[in-house]
Amino acid sequence: SSHGTHVTGIIGAQYGNGKGGAGVASGTKNDFCQLSVYGVSEDGESLLSYNIVAAIKDAVKNGVQVINMSFGSEYRDRLLESEMMTYF
């Protein structure tokens, strides 16, 4: 019903349905799962890098192949960068 639903719809857009576009995870063999990241900064405004990394590792361990995380920052996150380089 909000941003996450919108983005998931784009990712799973089915090719050839007459509506245009095709997502990177379209088709009947793809299952979507919701992954929540818990653990925020003291002010409640920011996710903690450690928790983001833990959620991604858990998803990969469970066979997830496409991950969308729609958040951003004006700052570089060295922990997230170094941990995620093992997947690329």
A tleap script that builds the chain and sets N, CA, C and O, in Angstrom:
source leaprc.protein.ff14SB
mol = sequence {
  NSER SER HIE GLY THR HIE VAL THR GLY ILE
  ILE GLY ALA GLN TYR GLY ASN GLY LYS GLY
  GLY ALA GLY VAL ALA SER GLY THR LYS ASN
  ASP PHE CYS GLN LEU SER VAL TYR GLY VAL
  SER GLU ASP GLY GLU SER LEU LEU SER TYR
  ASN ILE VAL ALA ALA ILE LYS ASP ALA VAL
  LYS ASN GLY VAL GLN VAL ILE ASN MET SER
  PHE GLY SER GLU TYR ARG ASP ARG LEU LEU
  GLU SER GLU MET MET THR TYR CPHE
}
set mol.1.N position { 0.811 -1.203 0.000 }
set mol.1.CA position { 0.000 0.000 0.000 }
set mol.1.C position { 0.853 1.266 0.000 }
set mol.1.O position { 0.328 2.374 0.098 }
set mol.2.N position { 2.159 1.098 -0.109 }
set mol.2.CA position { 3.012 2.288 -0.130 }
set mol.2.C position { 4.238 2.030 -0.999 }
set mol.2.O position { 4.183 1.239 -1.940 }
set mol.3.N position { 5.324 2.688 -0.687 }
set mol.3.CA position { 6.527 2.639 -1.520 }
set mol.3.C position { 7.018 1.213 -1.767 }
set mol.3.O position { 7.320 0.856 -2.906 }
set mol.4.N position { 7.100 0.402 -0.726 }
set mol.4.CA position { 7.588 -0.967 -0.882 }
set mol.4.C position { 6.729 -1.787 -1.825 }
set mol.4.O position { 7.252 -2.562 -2.626 }
set mol.5.N position { 5.424 -1.627 -1.738 }
set mol.5.CA position { 4.504 -2.330 -2.629 }
set mol.5.C position { 4.698 -1.874 -4.069 }
set mol.5.O position { 4.689 -2.692 -4.989 }
set mol.6.N position { 4.870 -0.594 -4.261 }
set mol.6.CA position { 5.088 -0.033 -5.595 }
set mol.6.C position { 6.363 -0.607 -6.216 }
set mol.6.O position { 6.352 -1.057 -7.362 }
set mol.7.N position { 7.453 -0.591 -5.462 }
set mol.7.CA position { 8.732 -1.076 -5.977 }
set mol.7.C position { 8.674 -2.574 -6.253 }
set mol.7.O position { 9.199 -3.029 -7.270 }
set mol.8.N position { 8.050 -3.346 -5.374 }
set mol.8.CA position { 7.917 -4.784 -5.580 }
set mol.8.C position { 7.124 -5.079 -6.848 }
set mol.8.O position { 7.439 -6.022 -7.574 }
set mol.9.N position { 6.108 -4.285 -7.115 }
set mol.9.CA position { 5.331 -4.447 -8.340 }
set mol.9.C position { 6.175 -4.244 -9.585 }
set mol.9.O position { 6.004 -4.952 -10.577 }
set mol.10.N position { 7.069 -3.295 -9.539 }
set mol.10.CA position { 7.966 -3.057 -10.672 }
set mol.10.C position { 8.935 -4.223 -10.827 }
set mol.10.O position { 9.170 -4.681 -11.946 }
set mol.11.N position { 9.494 -4.707 -9.737 }
set mol.11.CA position { 10.441 -5.824 -9.789 }
set mol.11.C position { 9.774 -7.069 -10.366 }
set mol.11.O position { 10.386 -7.798 -11.147 }
set mol.12.N position { 8.526 -7.315 -9.986 }
set mol.12.CA position { 7.836 -8.529 -10.419 }
set mol.12.C position { 6.964 -8.369 -11.644 }
set mol.12.O position { 6.203 -9.276 -11.980 }
set mol.13.N position { 7.056 -7.234 -12.319 }
set mol.13.CA position { 6.213 -7.002 -13.499 }
set mol.13.C position { 6.393 -8.130 -14.511 }
set mol.13.O position { 7.517 -8.472 -14.880 }
set mol.14.N position { 5.288 -8.697 -14.949 }
set mol.14.CA position { 5.316 -9.848 -15.840 }
set mol.14.C position { 5.396 -9.429 -17.296 }
set mol.14.O position { 4.638 -8.573 -17.750 }
set mol.15.N position { 6.308 -10.032 -18.014 }
set mol.15.CA position { 6.502 -9.767 -19.441 }
set mol.15.C position { 5.325 -10.328 -20.242 }
set mol.15.O position { 4.817 -11.409 -19.940 }
set mol.16.N position { 4.901 -9.589 -21.257 }
set mol.16.CA position { 3.901 -10.080 -22.199 }
set mol.16.C position { 2.469 -10.008 -21.715 }
set mol.16.O position { 1.608 -10.693 -22.267 }
set mol.17.N position { 2.181 -9.206 -20.705 }
set mol.17.CA position { 0.800 -9.122 -20.223 }
set mol.17.C position { 0.055 -7.929 -20.824 }
set mol.17.O position { -1.066 -7.630 -20.411 }
set mol.18.N position { 0.661 -7.254 -21.782 }
set mol.18.CA position { 0.017 -6.134 -22.451 }
set mol.18.C position { 0.052 -4.828 -21.679 }
set mol.18.O position { -0.544 -3.839 -22.106 }
set mol.19.N position { 0.735 -4.810 -20.560 }
set mol.19.CA position { 0.789 -3.593 -19.753 }
set mol.19.C position { 2.134 -2.889 -19.840 }
set mol.19.O position { 2.302 -1.810 -19.272 }
set mol.20.N position { 3.088 -3.477 -20.538 }
set mol.20.CA position { 4.396 -2.865 -20.713 }
set mol.20.C position { 5.345 -3.177 -19.578 }
set mol.20.O position { 4.926 -3.327 -18.430 }
set mol.21.N position { 6.618 -3.274 -19.896 }
set mol.21.CA position { 7.652 -3.498 -18.894 }
set mol.21.C position { 7.775 -4.946 -18.478 }
set mol.21.O position { 6.854 -5.744 -18.649 }
set mol.22.N position { 8.921 -5.263 -17.934 }
set mol.22.CA position { 9.183 -6.589 -17.388 }
set mol.22.C position { 10.155 -6.435 -16.235 }
set mol.22.O position { 11.178 -5.763 -16.365 }
set mol.23.N position { 9.842 -7.052 -15.113 }
set mol.23.CA position { 10.692 -6.953 -13.934 }
set mol.23.C position { 11.816 -7.967 -13.956 }
set mol.23.O position { 11.786 -8.926 -14.727 }
set mol.24.N position { 12.806 -7.751 -13.108 }
set mol.24.CA position { 13.937 -8.673 -13.030 }
set mol.24.C position { 13.558 -9.977 -12.345 }
set mol.24.O position { 14.305 -10.951 -12.431 }
set mol.25.N position { 12.421 -10.018 -11.670 }
set mol.25.CA position { 11.991 -11.230 -10.980 }
set mol.25.C position { 10.557 -11.585 -11.364 }
set mol.25.O position { 9.752 -11.966 -10.515 }
set mol.26.N position { 10.254 -11.457 -12.632 }
set mol.26.CA position { 8.895 -11.778 -13.065 }
set mol.26.C position { 8.774 -13.267 -13.354 }
set mol.26.O position { 9.774 -13.961 -13.533 }
set mol.27.N position { 7.567 -13.735 -13.396 }
set mol.27.CA position { 7.321 -15.133 -13.718 }
set mol.27.C position { 6.700 -15.890 -12.569 }
set mol.27.O position { 6.640 -15.398 -11.442 }
set mol.28.N position { 6.239 -17.091 -12.865 }
set mol.28.CA position { 5.515 -17.885 -11.875 }
set mol.28.C position { 6.429 -18.616 -10.909 }
set mol.28.O position { 5.959 -19.093 -9.876 }
set mol.29.N position { 7.696 -18.720 -11.202 }
set mol.29.CA position { 8.615 -19.457 -10.330 }
set mol.29.C position { 9.258 -18.566 -9.269 }
set mol.29.O position { 10.136 -19.021 -8.536 }
set mol.30.N position { 8.845 -17.336 -9.177 }
set mol.30.CA position { 9.432 -16.423 -8.209 }
set mol.30.C position { 8.467 -16.176 -7.062 }
set mol.30.O position { 7.294 -15.864 -7.269 }
set mol.31.N position { 8.975 -16.319 -5.873 }
set mol.31.CA position { 8.207 -16.033 -4.667 }
set mol.31.C position { 8.788 -14.776 -4.032 }
set mol.31.O position { 10.005 -14.630 -3.917 }
set mol.32.N position { 7.916 -13.886 -3.627 }
set mol.32.CA position { 8.358 -12.680 -2.952 }
set mol.32.C position { 8.282 -12.892 -1.451 }
set mol.32.O position { 7.375 -13.559 -0.952 }
set mol.33.N position { 9.215 -12.337 -0.754 }
set mol.33.CA position { 9.166 -12.387 0.698 }
set mol.33.C position { 9.460 -10.998 1.238 }
set mol.33.O position { 10.183 -10.210 0.629 }
set mol.34.N position { 8.897 -10.730 2.360 }
set mol.34.CA position { 9.145 -9.444 3.000 }
set mol.34.C position { 10.252 -9.640 4.015 }
set mol.34.O position { 10.217 -10.574 4.817 }
set mol.35.N position { 11.225 -8.763 3.975 }
set mol.35.CA position { 12.341 -8.811 4.901 }
set mol.35.C position { 12.355 -7.498 5.657 }
set mol.35.O position { 12.433 -6.427 5.056 }
set mol.36.N position { 12.281 -7.581 6.950 }
set mol.36.CA position { 12.280 -6.369 7.766 }
set mol.36.C position { 13.604 -6.237 8.486 }
set mol.36.O position { 14.175 -7.220 8.957 }
set mol.37.N position { 14.078 -5.023 8.564 }
set mol.37.CA position { 15.308 -4.725 9.289 }
set mol.37.C position { 14.920 -4.012 10.569 }
set mol.37.O position { 14.282 -2.960 10.542 }
set mol.38.N position { 15.316 -4.600 11.695 }
set mol.38.CA position { 15.026 -3.989 12.985 }
set mol.38.C position { 16.322 -3.515 13.608 }
set mol.38.O position { 17.380 -4.110 13.403 }
set mol.39.N position { 16.231 -2.466 14.352 }
set mol.39.CA position { 17.401 -1.894 15.010 }
set mol.39.C position { 17.644 -0.513 14.442 }
set mol.39.O position { 18.128 -0.370 13.320 }
set mol.40.N position { 17.314 0.484 15.202 }
set mol.40.CA position { 17.457 1.859 14.730 }
set mol.40.C position { 18.335 2.647 15.677 }
set mol.40.O position { 18.607 2.228 16.802 }
set mol.41.N position { 18.769 3.790 15.200 }
set mol.41.CA position { 19.612 4.664 15.993 }
set mol.41.C position { 18.847 5.188 17.205 }
set mol.41.O position { 17.629 5.038 17.297 }
set mol.42.N position { 19.565 5.792 18.117 }
set mol.42.CA position { 18.944 6.299 19.344 }
set mol.42.C position { 17.828 7.300 19.063 }
set mol.42.O position { 16.849 7.364 19.807 }
set mol.43.N position { 17.970 8.082 17.988 }
set mol.43.CA position { 16.930 9.066 17.679 }
set mol.43.C position { 15.762 8.453 16.901 }
set mol.43.O position { 14.771 9.131 16.633 }
set mol.44.N position { 15.879 7.172 16.540 }
set mol.44.CA position { 14.806 6.491 15.841 }
set mol.44.C position { 14.682 6.839 14.368 }
set mol.44.O position { 13.704 6.460 13.724 }
set mol.45.N position { 15.648 7.546 13.834 }
set mol.45.CA position { 15.574 8.029 12.455 }
set mol.45.C position { 16.392 7.208 11.464 }
set mol.45.O position { 16.154 7.298 10.260 }
set mol.46.N position { 17.342 6.417 11.931 }
set mol.46.CA position { 18.263 5.735 11.026 }
set mol.46.C position { 18.353 4.251 11.348 }
set mol.46.O position { 18.307 3.860 12.514 }
set mol.47.N position { 18.482 3.426 10.315 }
set mol.47.CA position { 18.739 2.004 10.505 }
set mol.47.C position { 20.210 1.828 10.862 }
set mol.47.O position { 21.051 2.631 10.459 }
set mol.48.N position { 20.513 0.797 11.602 }
set mol.48.CA position { 21.894 0.507 11.957 }
set mol.48.C position { 22.506 -0.420 10.912 }
set mol.48.O position { 21.889 -1.406 10.509 }
set mol.49.N position { 23.713 -0.100 10.481 }
set mol.49.CA position { 24.393 -0.876 9.440 }
set mol.49.C position { 24.469 -2.353 9.788 }
set mol.49.O position { 24.240 -3.209 8.934 }
set mol.50.N position { 24.789 -2.652 11.037 }
set mol.50.CA position { 24.917 -4.044 11.464 }
set mol.50.C position { 23.628 -4.810 11.183 }
set mol.50.O position { 23.675 -5.942 10.702 }
set mol.51.N position { 22.487 -4.212 11.474 }
set mol.51.CA position { 21.207 -4.880 11.274 }
set mol.51.C position { 20.871 -5.045 9.794 }
set mol.51.O position { 20.264 -6.043 9.404 }
set mol.52.N position { 21.257 -4.087 8.978 }
set mol.52.CA position { 21.054 -4.186 7.525 }
set mol.52.C position { 21.869 -5.351 6.978 }
set mol.52.O position { 21.355 -6.171 6.218 }
set mol.53.N position { 23.136 -5.421 7.364 }
set mol.53.CA position { 24.020 -6.498 6.914 }
set mol.53.C position { 23.466 -7.855 7.372 }
set mol.53.O position { 23.447 -8.805 6.589 }
set mol.54.N position { 23.025 -7.952 8.608 }
set mol.54.CA position { 22.481 -9.212 9.130 }
set mol.54.C position { 21.249 -9.641 8.338 }
set mol.54.O position { 21.091 -10.825 8.043 }
set mol.55.N position { 20.381 -8.703 7.993 }
set mol.55.CA position { 19.174 -9.027 7.226 }
set mol.55.C position { 19.526 -9.517 5.825 }
set mol.55.O position { 18.931 -10.477 5.335 }
set mol.56.N position { 20.480 -8.871 5.186 }
set mol.56.CA position { 20.899 -9.287 3.845 }
set mol.56.C position { 21.516 -10.680 3.894 }
set mol.56.O position { 21.196 -11.529 3.061 }
set mol.57.N position { 22.392 -10.921 4.857 }
set mol.57.CA position { 23.020 -12.242 4.978 }
set mol.57.C position { 21.971 -13.319 5.218 }
set mol.57.O position { 22.068 -14.408 4.651 }
set mol.58.N position { 20.981 -13.040 6.038 }
set mol.58.CA position { 19.919 -13.999 6.302 }
set mol.58.C position { 19.116 -14.288 5.034 }
set mol.58.O position { 18.766 -15.437 4.764 }
set mol.59.N position { 18.830 -13.260 4.272 }
set mol.59.CA position { 18.084 -13.440 3.023 }
set mol.59.C position { 18.872 -14.307 2.044 }
set mol.59.O position { 18.316 -15.227 1.444 }
set mol.60.N position { 20.151 -14.022 1.882 }
set mol.60.CA position { 20.994 -14.796 0.960 }
set mol.60.C position { 21.089 -16.245 1.428 }
set mol.60.O position { 21.028 -17.167 0.614 }
set mol.61.N position { 21.235 -16.446 2.722 }
set mol.61.CA position { 21.302 -17.800 3.288 }
set mol.61.C position { 20.032 -18.592 2.985 }
set mol.61.O position { 20.073 -19.815 2.850 }
set mol.62.N position { 18.918 -17.896 2.881 }
set mol.62.CA position { 17.641 -18.541 2.603 }
set mol.62.C position { 17.288 -18.554 1.123 }
set mol.62.O position { 16.141 -18.823 0.765 }
set mol.63.N position { 18.257 -18.267 0.255 }
set mol.63.CA position { 18.066 -18.428 -1.181 }
set mol.63.C position { 17.522 -17.230 -1.926 }
set mol.63.O position { 17.212 -17.335 -3.113 }
set mol.64.N position { 17.398 -16.102 -1.266 }
set mol.64.CA position { 16.904 -14.906 -1.956 }
set mol.64.C position { 17.934 -14.468 -2.992 }
set mol.64.O position { 19.127 -14.402 -2.694 }
set mol.65.N position { 17.477 -14.168 -4.206 }
set mol.65.CA position { 18.379 -13.790 -5.289 }
set mol.65.C position { 18.267 -12.331 -5.685 }
set mol.65.O position { 19.201 -11.782 -6.269 }
set mol.66.N position { 17.158 -11.696 -5.386 }
set mol.66.CA position { 16.965 -10.277 -5.696 }
set mol.66.C position { 16.550 -9.586 -4.412 }
set mol.66.O position { 15.585 -9.992 -3.765 }
set mol.67.N position { 17.273 -8.551 -4.048 }
set mol.67.CA position { 16.964 -7.792 -2.828 }
set mol.67.C position { 16.785 -6.334 -3.206 }
set mol.67.O position { 17.619 -5.749 -3.897 }
set mol.68.N position { 15.698 -5.762 -2.749 }
set mol.68.CA position { 15.473 -4.337 -2.928 }
set mol.68.C position { 15.416 -3.700 -1.553 }
set mol.68.O position { 14.629 -4.111 -0.701 }
set mol.69.N position { 16.229 -2.723 -1.345 }
set mol.69.CA position { 16.198 -1.958 -0.095 }
set mol.69.C position { 16.198 -0.491 -0.491 }
set mol.69.O position { 17.211 0.049 -0.938 }
set mol.70.N position { 15.081 0.124 -0.324 }
set mol.70.CA position { 14.937 1.516 -0.748 }
set mol.70.C position { 15.189 2.457 0.417 }
set mol.70.O position { 14.260 2.903 1.090 }
set mol.71.N position { 16.420 2.740 0.633 }
set mol.71.CA position { 16.796 3.752 1.606 }
set mol.71.C position { 18.073 4.405 1.112 }
set mol.71.O position { 18.738 3.879 0.219 }
set mol.72.N position { 18.405 5.500 1.661 }
set mol.72.CA position { 19.602 6.193 1.200 }
set mol.72.C position { 20.192 7.060 2.287 }
set mol.72.O position { 19.614 7.240 3.359 }
set mol.73.N position { 21.337 7.581 1.985 }
set mol.73.CA position { 22.037 8.435 2.925 }
set mol.73.C position { 22.999 9.310 2.154 }
set mol.73.O position { 23.413 8.975 1.044 }
set mol.74.N position { 23.340 10.394 2.731 }
set mol.74.CA position { 24.342 11.249 2.118 }
set mol.74.C position { 25.742 10.845 2.549 }
set mol.74.O position { 26.731 11.417 2.088 }
set mol.75.N position { 25.826 9.845 3.446 }
set mol.75.CA position { 27.107 9.406 3.982 }
set mol.75.C position { 27.468 8.027 3.462 }
set mol.75.O position { 26.594 7.210 3.172 }
set mol.76.N position { 28.740 7.782 3.349 }
set mol.76.CA position { 29.253 6.491 2.936 }
set mol.76.C position { 29.208 5.537 4.124 }
set mol.76.O position { 29.518 5.934 5.248 }
set mol.77.N position { 28.828 4.290 3.888 }
set mol.77.CA position { 28.745 3.294 4.951 }
set mol.77.C position { 29.781 2.213 4.680 }
set mol.77.O position { 29.546 1.302 3.886 }
set mol.78.N position { 30.907 2.317 5.331 }
set mol.78.CA position { 32.019 1.394 5.068 }
set mol.78.C position { 31.709 -0.045 5.500 }
set mol.78.O position { 32.147 -0.986 4.838 }
set mol.79.N position { 30.972 -0.235 6.583 }
set mol.79.CA position { 30.614 -1.586 7.011 }
set mol.79.C position { 29.744 -2.254 5.954 }
set mol.79.O position { 30.006 -3.392 5.565 }
set mol.80.N position { 28.740 -1.575 5.498 }
set mol.80.CA position { 27.854 -2.122 4.485 }
set mol.80.C position { 28.623 -2.411 3.200 }
set mol.80.O position { 28.428 -3.459 2.583 }
set mol.81.N position { 29.480 -1.504 2.798 }
set mol.81.CA position { 30.291 -1.714 1.596 }
set mol.81.C position { 31.176 -2.949 1.719 }
set mol.81.O position { 31.184 -3.799 0.830 }
set mol.82.N position { 31.918 -3.050 2.814 }
set mol.82.CA position { 32.867 -4.160 2.950 }
set mol.82.C position { 32.154 -5.496 3.072 }
set mol.82.O position { 32.607 -6.480 2.486 }
set mol.83.N position { 31.068 -5.563 3.804 }
set mol.83.CA position { 30.326 -6.819 3.950 }
set mol.83.C position { 29.681 -7.252 2.644 }
set mol.83.O position { 29.674 -8.439 2.319 }
set mol.84.N position { 29.144 -6.314 1.900 }
set mol.84.CA position { 28.407 -6.656 0.686 }
set mol.84.C position { 29.324 -6.996 -0.480 }
set mol.84.O position { 28.880 -7.629 -1.438 }
set mol.85.N position { 30.570 -6.599 -0.427 }
set mol.85.CA position { 31.478 -6.920 -1.527 }
set mol.85.C position { 31.695 -8.422 -1.661 }
set mol.85.O position { 32.111 -8.883 -2.724 }
set mol.86.N position { 31.426 -9.194 -0.619 }
set mol.86.CA position { 31.579 -10.637 -0.705 }
set mol.86.C position { 30.537 -11.275 -1.632 }
set mol.86.O position { 30.703 -12.418 -2.057 }
set mol.87.N position { 29.472 -10.543 -1.942 }
set mol.87.CA position { 28.404 -11.070 -2.792 }
set mol.87.C position { 28.549 -10.671 -4.255 }
set mol.87.O position { 27.807 -11.161 -5.107 }
set mol.88.N position { 29.487 -9.797 -4.551 }
set mol.88.CA position { 29.622 -9.312 -5.931 }
set mol.88.C position { 30.926 -9.711 -6.545 }
set mol.88.O position { 31.191 -9.379 -7.701 }
savepdb mol mol.pdb
quit
